[in-house]
Amino acid sequence: MSSTAITTLTKMMESLPESAQHQVVEHLRDYVENLQDEIHWDVTFKKTQSQLVSAAQRNRREIAEGHAKPMDYNRL
């Protein structure tokens, strides 16, 4: 699968010396790995978002009803 962006990137890299091309590849590799991590977390968050909303609503209700206790940070 090719796109205009990939073609543009290839042309830009071809204009660089080989040592610089290797540096660009390393930077791109790191950048793509970071993007993949972000995409993974976004997907995971979307899958659990309704559960998080439900838990927050339940907690607010428990606080309003006086069932919640302040957190004892010494017990963590």
PyMOL commands that set and color helices and strands:
alter all, ss='L'
color gray80, all
select helices_A, chain A and resi 4-14+18-64+73-75
alter helices_A, ss='H'
color red, helices_A
deselect
rebuild
show_as cartoon
